[in-house]
Amino acid sequence: MIKAGIVGGTGYTGVELLRLLAQHPQVELRAITSRKEAGTPVAAMFPSLRRRIDLKFTEPDAKSLKGCD
């Protein structure tokens, strides 16, 4: 299992990567970062990902990405 983190999860590329990784059976999403949206649940910003991603956006720093491969 790959433990993934996405830096810049609200940009076009970040959202597409998020959508793809959320449905991949060998990936566990650990962190999704956004300076502007830190603290906001991902599903609140992207309703299509409800029930698939139960994470909040975090600040893009080493602490939030520590558990990622």
Jmol script that loads the backbone (N, CA, C; Angstrom):
load data "model"
ATOM      1  N   MET A   1       0.841  -1.180   0.000  1.00  0.00           N
ATOM      2  CA  MET A   1       0.000   0.000   0.000  1.00  0.00           C
ATOM      3  C   MET A   1       0.886   1.243   0.000  1.00  0.00           C
ATOM      4  N   ILE A   2       0.617   2.145  -0.894  1.00  0.00           N
ATOM      5  CA  ILE A   2       1.345   3.415  -0.978  1.00  0.00           C
ATOM      6  C   ILE A   2       0.597   4.460  -0.166  1.00  0.00           C
ATOM      7  N   LYS A   3       1.321   5.149   0.703  1.00  0.00           N
ATOM      8  CA  LYS A   3       0.750   6.226   1.506  1.00  0.00           C
ATOM      9  C   LYS A   3       1.079   7.536   0.814  1.00  0.00           C
ATOM     10  N   ALA A   4       0.052   8.147   0.207  1.00  0.00           N
ATOM     11  CA  ALA A   4       0.268   9.310  -0.649  1.00  0.00           C
ATOM     12  C   ALA A   4      -0.181  10.610  -0.003  1.00  0.00           C
ATOM     13  N   GLY A   5       0.492  11.682  -0.399  1.00  0.00           N
ATOM     14  CA  GLY A   5       0.110  13.032  -0.036  1.00  0.00           C
ATOM     15  C   GLY A   5       0.116  13.890  -1.282  1.00  0.00           C
ATOM     16  N   ILE A   6      -0.823  14.811  -1.362  1.00  0.00           N
ATOM     17  CA  ILE A   6      -0.911  15.704  -2.507  1.00  0.00           C
ATOM     18  C   ILE A   6      -0.645  17.122  -2.024  1.00  0.00           C
ATOM     19  N   VAL A   7       0.342  17.752  -2.607  1.00  0.00           N
ATOM     20  CA  VAL A   7       0.671  19.144  -2.287  1.00  0.00           C
ATOM     21  C   VAL A   7      -0.005  20.013  -3.337  1.00  0.00           C
ATOM     22  N   GLY A   8      -0.839  20.929  -2.893  1.00  0.00           N
ATOM     23  CA  GLY A   8      -1.587  21.774  -3.821  1.00  0.00           C
ATOM     24  C   GLY A   8      -2.832  21.067  -4.309  1.00  0.00           C
ATOM     25  N   GLY A   9      -3.641  20.585  -3.375  1.00  0.00           N
ATOM     26  CA  GLY A   9      -4.799  19.765  -3.716  1.00  0.00           C
ATOM     27  C   GLY A   9      -5.997  20.502  -4.275  1.00  0.00           C
ATOM     28  N   THR A  10      -5.941  21.832  -4.386  1.00  0.00           N
ATOM     29  CA  THR A  10      -7.089  22.564  -4.925  1.00  0.00           C
ATOM     30  C   THR A  10      -6.876  23.040  -6.356  1.00  0.00           C
ATOM     31  N   GLY A  11      -5.680  22.908  -6.871  1.00  0.00           N
ATOM     32  CA  GLY A  11      -5.419  23.269  -8.264  1.00  0.00           C
ATOM     33  C   GLY A  11      -5.947  22.193  -9.199  1.00  0.00           C
ATOM     34  N   TYR A  12      -6.007  22.503 -10.482  1.00  0.00           N
ATOM     35  CA  TYR A  12      -6.569  21.564 -11.456  1.00  0.00           C
ATOM     36  C   TYR A  12      -5.868  20.202 -11.410  1.00  0.00           C
ATOM     37  N   THR A  13      -4.562  20.193 -11.446  1.00  0.00           N
ATOM     38  CA  THR A  13      -3.806  18.936 -11.429  1.00  0.00           C
ATOM     39  C   THR A  13      -4.002  18.207 -10.109  1.00  0.00           C
ATOM     40  N   GLY A  14      -3.986  18.934  -8.996  1.00  0.00           N
ATOM     41  CA  GLY A  14      -4.183  18.325  -7.689  1.00  0.00           C
ATOM     42  C   GLY A  14      -5.535  17.649  -7.557  1.00  0.00           C
ATOM     43  N   VAL A  15      -6.573  18.284  -8.068  1.00  0.00           N
ATOM     44  CA  VAL A  15      -7.927  17.719  -7.996  1.00  0.00           C
ATOM     45  C   VAL A  15      -8.031  16.453  -8.838  1.00  0.00           C
ATOM     46  N   GLU A  16      -7.458  16.480 -10.022  1.00  0.00           N
ATOM     47  CA  GLU A  16      -7.488  15.285 -10.870  1.00  0.00           C
ATOM     48  C   GLU A  16      -6.714  14.136 -10.223  1.00  0.00           C
ATOM     49  N   LEU A  17      -5.559  14.439  -9.661  1.00  0.00           N
ATOM     50  CA  LEU A  17      -4.776  13.424  -8.965  1.00  0.00           C
ATOM     51  C   LEU A  17      -5.553  12.880  -7.767  1.00  0.00           C
ATOM     52  N   LEU A  18      -6.188  13.744  -7.040  1.00  0.00           N
ATOM     53  CA  LEU A  18      -7.009  13.353  -5.905  1.00  0.00           C
ATOM     54  C   LEU A  18      -8.119  12.402  -6.334  1.00  0.00           C
ATOM     55  N   ARG A  19      -8.794  12.741  -7.399  1.00  0.00           N
ATOM     56  CA  ARG A  19      -9.882  11.896  -7.913  1.00  0.00           C
ATOM     57  C   ARG A  19      -9.369  10.513  -8.317  1.00  0.00           C
ATOM     58  N   LEU A  20      -8.228  10.464  -8.992  1.00  0.00           N
ATOM     59  CA  LEU A  20      -7.663   9.190  -9.443  1.00  0.00           C
ATOM     60  C   LEU A  20      -7.173   8.331  -8.269  1.00  0.00           C
ATOM     61  N   LEU A  21      -6.452   8.955  -7.353  1.00  0.00           N
ATOM     62  CA  LEU A  21      -5.897   8.199  -6.226  1.00  0.00           C
ATOM     63  C   LEU A  21      -6.967   7.739  -5.246  1.00  0.00           C
ATOM     64  N   ALA A  22      -8.060   8.478  -5.134  1.00  0.00           N
ATOM     65  CA  ALA A  22      -9.139   8.113  -4.216  1.00  0.00           C
ATOM     66  C   ALA A  22      -9.770   6.770  -4.577  1.00  0.00           C
ATOM     67  N   GLN A  23      -9.711   6.407  -5.839  1.00  0.00           N
ATOM     68  CA  GLN A  23     -10.312   5.141  -6.256  1.00  0.00           C
ATOM     69  C   GLN A  23      -9.289   4.033  -6.525  1.00  0.00           C
ATOM     70  N   HIS A  24      -8.021   4.320  -6.314  1.00  0.00           N
ATOM     71  CA  HIS A  24      -6.979   3.320  -6.554  1.00  0.00           C
ATOM     72  C   HIS A  24      -6.887   2.366  -5.365  1.00  0.00           C
ATOM     73  N   PRO A  25      -6.940   1.056  -5.605  1.00  0.00           N
ATOM     74  CA  PRO A  25      -6.940   0.087  -4.498  1.00  0.00           C
ATOM     75  C   PRO A  25      -5.611  -0.041  -3.751  1.00  0.00           C
ATOM     76  N   GLN A  26      -4.509   0.419  -4.327  1.00  0.00           N
ATOM     77  CA  GLN A  26      -3.200   0.291  -3.698  1.00  0.00           C
ATOM     78  C   GLN A  26      -2.694   1.590  -3.079  1.00  0.00           C
ATOM     79  N   VAL A  27      -3.584   2.589  -2.966  1.00  0.00           N
ATOM     80  CA  VAL A  27      -3.181   3.905  -2.444  1.00  0.00           C
ATOM     81  C   VAL A  27      -4.042   4.291  -1.252  1.00  0.00           C
ATOM     82  N   GLU A  28      -3.380   4.769  -0.221  1.00  0.00           N
ATOM     83  CA  GLU A  28      -4.063   5.348   0.932  1.00  0.00           C
ATOM     84  C   GLU A  28      -3.676   6.827   0.997  1.00  0.00           C
ATOM     85  N   LEU A  29      -4.648   7.707   0.837  1.00  0.00           N
ATOM     86  CA  LEU A  29      -4.377   9.141   0.914  1.00  0.00           C
ATOM     87  C   LEU A  29      -4.198   9.537   2.370  1.00  0.00           C
ATOM     88  N   ARG A  30      -3.065  10.150   2.683  1.00  0.00           N
ATOM     89  CA  ARG A  30      -2.735  10.542   4.053  1.00  0.00           C
ATOM     90  C   ARG A  30      -2.836  12.038   4.281  1.00  0.00           C
ATOM     91  N   ALA A  31      -2.561  12.834   3.240  1.00  0.00           N
ATOM     92  CA  ALA A  31      -2.559  14.288   3.395  1.00  0.00           C
ATOM     93  C   ALA A  31      -2.871  14.964   2.071  1.00  0.00           C
ATOM     94  N   ILE A  32      -3.606  16.064   2.167  1.00  0.00           N
ATOM     95  CA  ILE A  32      -3.904  16.902   1.016  1.00  0.00           C
ATOM     96  C   ILE A  32      -3.694  18.336   1.486  1.00  0.00           C
ATOM     97  N   THR A  33      -2.798  19.046   0.833  1.00  0.00           N
ATOM     98  CA  THR A  33      -2.447  20.371   1.335  1.00  0.00           C
ATOM     99  C   THR A  33      -3.040  21.500   0.494  1.00  0.00           C
ATOM    100  N   SER A  34      -3.272  22.609   1.183  1.00  0.00           N
ATOM    101  CA  SER A  34      -3.703  23.845   0.554  1.00  0.00           C
ATOM    102  C   SER A  34      -3.519  24.956   1.578  1.00  0.00           C
ATOM    103  N   ARG A  35      -2.755  25.953   1.231  1.00  0.00           N
ATOM    104  CA  ARG A  35      -2.559  27.072   2.171  1.00  0.00           C
ATOM    105  C   ARG A  35      -3.867  27.806   2.423  1.00  0.00           C
ATOM    106  N   LYS A  36      -4.597  28.073   1.384  1.00  0.00           N
ATOM    107  CA  LYS A  36      -5.827  28.855   1.492  1.00  0.00           C
ATOM    108  C   LYS A  36      -6.960  28.081   2.163  1.00  0.00           C
ATOM    109  N   GLU A  37      -7.055  26.787   1.926  1.00  0.00           N
ATOM    110  CA  GLU A  37      -8.176  25.979   2.411  1.00  0.00           C
ATOM    111  C   GLU A  37      -7.839  25.113   3.623  1.00  0.00           C
ATOM    112  N   ALA A  38      -6.705  25.341   4.259  1.00  0.00           N
ATOM    113  CA  ALA A  38      -6.309  24.524   5.426  1.00  0.00           C
ATOM    114  C   ALA A  38      -7.424  24.505   6.462  1.00  0.00           C
ATOM    115  N   GLY A  39      -7.768  23.305   6.918  1.00  0.00           N
ATOM    116  CA  GLY A  39      -8.832  23.121   7.897  1.00  0.00           C
ATOM    117  C   GLY A  39     -10.183  22.782   7.286  1.00  0.00           C
ATOM    118  N   THR A  40     -10.346  23.004   6.000  1.00  0.00           N
ATOM    119  CA  THR A  40     -11.598  22.710   5.305  1.00  0.00           C
ATOM    120  C   THR A  40     -11.646  21.238   4.903  1.00  0.00           C
ATOM    121  N   PRO A  41     -12.756  20.548   5.175  1.00  0.00           N
ATOM    122  CA  PRO A  41     -12.868  19.164   4.702  1.00  0.00           C
ATOM    123  C   PRO A  41     -12.838  19.100   3.167  1.00  0.00           C
ATOM    124  N   VAL A  42     -12.144  18.135   2.647  1.00  0.00           N
ATOM    125  CA  VAL A  42     -12.041  17.969   1.193  1.00  0.00           C
ATOM    126  C   VAL A  42     -13.435  17.795   0.590  1.00  0.00           C
ATOM    127  N   ALA A  43     -14.288  17.012   1.238  1.00  0.00           N
ATOM    128  CA  ALA A  43     -15.633  16.747   0.714  1.00  0.00           C
ATOM    129  C   ALA A  43     -16.496  18.006   0.687  1.00  0.00           C
ATOM    130  N   ALA A  44     -16.219  18.992   1.531  1.00  0.00           N
ATOM    131  CA  ALA A  44     -16.978  20.245   1.508  1.00  0.00           C
ATOM    132  C   ALA A  44     -16.652  21.055   0.256  1.00  0.00           C
ATOM    133  N   MET A  45     -15.427  20.946  -0.204  1.00  0.00           N
ATOM    134  CA  MET A  45     -15.015  21.684  -1.393  1.00  0.00           C
ATOM    135  C   MET A  45     -15.317  20.912  -2.677  1.00  0.00           C
ATOM    136  N   PHE A  46     -15.235  19.587  -2.594  1.00  0.00           N
ATOM    137  CA  PHE A  46     -15.483  18.723  -3.748  1.00  0.00           C
ATOM    138  C   PHE A  46     -16.533  17.673  -3.377  1.00  0.00           C
ATOM    139  N   PRO A  47     -17.821  18.012  -3.491  1.00  0.00           N
ATOM    140  CA  PRO A  47     -18.893  17.096  -3.084  1.00  0.00           C
ATOM    141  C   PRO A  47     -18.860  15.739  -3.777  1.00  0.00           C
ATOM    142  N   SER A  48     -18.301  15.666  -4.970  1.00  0.00           N
ATOM    143  CA  SER A  48     -18.235  14.382  -5.684  1.00  0.00           C
ATOM    144  C   SER A  48     -17.324  13.383  -4.973  1.00  0.00           C
ATOM    145  N   LEU A  49     -16.502  13.860  -4.035  1.00  0.00           N
ATOM    146  CA  LEU A  49     -15.584  12.962  -3.316  1.00  0.00           C
ATOM    147  C   LEU A  49     -16.112  12.569  -1.933  1.00  0.00           C
ATOM    148  N   ARG A  50     -17.344  12.956  -1.619  1.00  0.00           N
ATOM    149  CA  ARG A  50     -17.936  12.545  -0.341  1.00  0.00           C
ATOM    150  C   ARG A  50     -17.979  11.034  -0.260  1.00  0.00           C
ATOM    151  N   ARG A  51     -17.785  10.540   0.926  1.00  0.00           N
ATOM    152  CA  ARG A  51     -17.763   9.101   1.239  1.00  0.00           C
ATOM    153  C   ARG A  51     -16.547   8.382   0.661  1.00  0.00           C
ATOM    154  N   ARG A  52     -15.683   9.103  -0.049  1.00  0.00           N
ATOM    155  CA  ARG A  52     -14.451   8.504  -0.555  1.00  0.00           C
ATOM    156  C   ARG A  52     -13.235   9.056   0.171  1.00  0.00           C
ATOM    157  N   ILE A  53     -13.308  10.329   0.556  1.00  0.00           N
ATOM    158  CA  ILE A  53     -12.169  10.971   1.215  1.00  0.00           C
ATOM    159  C   ILE A  53     -12.660  11.650   2.484  1.00  0.00           C
ATOM    160  N   ASP A  54     -12.067  11.247   3.601  1.00  0.00           N
ATOM    161  CA  ASP A  54     -12.445  11.814   4.895  1.00  0.00           C
ATOM    162  C   ASP A  54     -11.245  12.566   5.481  1.00  0.00           C
ATOM    163  N   LEU A  55     -10.710  13.495   4.708  1.00  0.00           N
ATOM    164  CA  LEU A  55      -9.555  14.284   5.136  1.00  0.00           C
ATOM    165  C   LEU A  55      -9.892  15.766   5.060  1.00  0.00           C
ATOM    166  N   LYS A  56      -9.117  16.553   5.797  1.00  0.00           N
ATOM    167  CA  LYS A  56      -9.187  18.008   5.693  1.00  0.00           C
ATOM    168  C   LYS A  56      -7.902  18.489   5.040  1.00  0.00           C
ATOM    169  N   PHE A  57      -7.997  19.607   4.349  1.00  0.00           N
ATOM    170  CA  PHE A  57      -6.795  20.218   3.801  1.00  0.00           C
ATOM    171  C   PHE A  57      -5.902  20.677   4.950  1.00  0.00           C
ATOM    172  N   THR A  58      -4.594  20.530   4.774  1.00  0.00           N
ATOM    173  CA  THR A  58      -3.625  20.950   5.778  1.00  0.00           C
ATOM    174  C   THR A  58      -2.619  21.913   5.151  1.00  0.00           C
ATOM    175  N   GLU A  59      -1.858  22.579   6.000  1.00  0.00           N
ATOM    176  CA  GLU A  59      -0.778  23.440   5.524  1.00  0.00           C
ATOM    177  C   GLU A  59       0.303  22.555   4.869  1.00  0.00           C
ATOM    178  N   PRO A  60       0.912  23.024   3.789  1.00  0.00           N
ATOM    179  CA  PRO A  60       1.968  22.232   3.137  1.00  0.00           C
ATOM    180  C   PRO A  60       3.296  22.347   3.886  1.00  0.00           C
ATOM    181  N   ASP A  61       3.430  21.551   4.919  1.00  0.00           N
ATOM    182  CA  ASP A  61       4.690  21.554   5.685  1.00  0.00           C
ATOM    183  C   ASP A  61       5.113  20.112   5.953  1.00  0.00           C
ATOM    184  N   ALA A  62       6.315  19.946   6.440  1.00  0.00           N
ATOM    185  CA  ALA A  62       6.874  18.610   6.679  1.00  0.00           C
ATOM    186  C   ALA A  62       6.038  17.823   7.683  1.00  0.00           C
ATOM    187  N   LYS A  63       5.488  18.498   8.666  1.00  0.00           N
ATOM    188  CA  LYS A  63       4.688  17.810   9.695  1.00  0.00           C
ATOM    189  C   LYS A  63       3.456  17.130   9.085  1.00  0.00           C
ATOM    190  N   SER A  64       2.746  17.816   8.213  1.00  0.00           N
ATOM    191  CA  SER A  64       1.534  17.236   7.632  1.00  0.00           C
ATOM    192  C   SER A  64       1.830  16.141   6.629  1.00  0.00           C
ATOM    193  N   LEU A  65       3.022  16.130   6.063  1.00  0.00           N
ATOM    194  CA  LEU A  65       3.378  15.127   5.054  1.00  0.00           C
ATOM    195  C   LEU A  65       4.256  14.005   5.601  1.00  0.00           C
ATOM    196  N   LYS A  66       4.471  13.998   6.896  1.00  0.00           N
ATOM    197  CA  LYS A  66       5.388  13.047   7.518  1.00  0.00           C
ATOM    198  C   LYS A  66       5.006  11.583   7.275  1.00  0.00           C
ATOM    199  N   GLY A  67       3.735  11.243   7.293  1.00  0.00           N
ATOM    200  CA  GLY A  67       3.313   9.861   7.144  1.00  0.00           C
ATOM    201  C   GLY A  67       3.188   9.383   5.711  1.00  0.00           C
ATOM    202  N   CYS A  68       3.644  10.186   4.764  1.00  0.00           N
ATOM    203  CA  CYS A  68       3.525   9.830   3.346  1.00  0.00           C
ATOM    204  C   CYS A  68       4.812   9.188   2.817  1.00  0.00           C
ATOM    205  N   ASP A  69       4.646   8.343   1.819  1.00  0.00           N
ATOM    206  CA  ASP A  69       5.808   7.752   1.161  1.00  0.00           C
ATOM    207  C   ASP A  69       6.410   8.769   0.226  1.00  0.00           C
TER     208      ASP A  69
END
end "model"
wireframe off; spacefill off
backbone 0.3
color backbone group
